[in-house]
Amino acid sequence: MKRLRALLCGAATAALATAGLSAFVAGQASGAPAAAAALGNRWYAAAPYLMPLDNNPPNAGAIMDATGLKAFQLAFVLAPNGGGCSPTWGGTAPVSSDTAVGSVVAAIRAKGGDVSVSVGGYGGTKLGQTCSDAASTAAAYQQVVTKYQLKAIDFDLEEPEYENSTAIAHEIGAAKILQQNNPGLYVSVTTAGTADGTGWFGKQMLGEAKAQGFVPNNFSIMPFDGGFNGAAAQTSALTNFNSILQSTFGWSAATAYAHEGFSGMNGRSDTGEYFRQADFQTVLDYATGHGMDRFTFWSLNRDRQCSPPDNNGTTSGTCSSVAQADWDFAKYAVRFAGATPPTDPPTTPPTTPPGSCSVAAWSSAAIYTSGNEVSHKGHKWKAKWWTQNEEPGTTGEWGVWLDEGAC
């Protein structure tokens, strides 16, 4: 499933700072984030996906404060674009020399949270395709586990990799090795969803896991981008997938549900399906009612309202294309983890009414140079350099506009 990766990922800009670049902690000099106390497995099972380097990454700390969320699923680790068996972020940023993602991890841990890392995803070249065997694939992933001191990892096995049986054998073998070599490591395996649960390649992947004697914490399906629309189609697919797990591994329905997960897409999907807040609630009720092991979604980068709210009927990697408050969908993950999201803070009238700034309002048509000041959405902003049509408040701490505070 696309999940807007190949289309919208590749703008690894200074916007990553909004996810917590300022929160370096001891240990960052060596590039390794400080270790965090392990969260309960339910939190790793509820970690929504976050792209820390692309798609206008949101501030992880702000999400934690607003929702009570504690765990994030950072995406995606791939093989280098030029080939090789070493882990990179998005195919371009080597894990070995990374400090940018490390700083995001440190910021999350400094607030009492933690991360899992997702390897694979839609598109791109995966390590299972470029490494020579399961052992070398596992060694590459062990670098990620060690670098970020991970207690959880997600194998996102989908197109085009899961059509390659050799690559899938490498990935499943690597997952088994990591599980053996890192006691207590939470391992999820995510694959495509179809109306009957999962397709031929997904079933082949499950067969490979059975053949290798590998059982992760869960096998999750993504019931979107396949003719789904709304919660009823998704819960039907989850029921069918449960039957597949039973028949593949010889499990009871209850055991299969205890090893089953859901990975949804919030708002408008790549193919124009819609999954709104009520749909998430219905699937959440199904997941908790059946004792499922995982409930997550793609993605936090999209968990905010577009402008206009429907995004003119298109899908975005940075907003949901449905009416919502910021982080509405994250709160369902928090509930799955067993926590109660905080209530929205009461609205307090500002001491100075919006619109009373002493400087002119920002205009998308105007050209601004260093030192120019504007007002926008009740705040005063100063340009750091030449700019045009860059809306204040959308480019992050390291963008062109310096927030000088409320008017």
Secondary structure, DSSP 4 states (H G I P E B T S, - for coil): --TTSTTT-----GGGGGGTTT---TTGGGT-PPP-PPPPHHHHHT--EE-SSSS----HHHHHHHH---EEEEEEEE--TT--SS-EETTTEEGGG--HHHHHHHHHHHTT-EEEEEEE-SSS--HHHHSSSHHHHHHHHHHHHHHHT-SEEEEE--TTGGG-HHHHHHHHHHHHHHHHHSTT-EEEEEEE-BTTBS-HHHHHHHHHHHHHT---SEEEEE--SSS--SHHHHHHHHHHHHHHHHHHHT--HHHHHHTEEEEEE-EE-TTS-EE-HHHHHHHHHHHHHTT-SEEEEE-GGG-S--SSTTGGG---SSS-SS---TTTTHHHHHHHHT-PPPPPPPP---SS-TT--SSPBP-TT-EE-TT-EEEETTEEEEESS-EES--TTSS-TTSSEEEEEE-
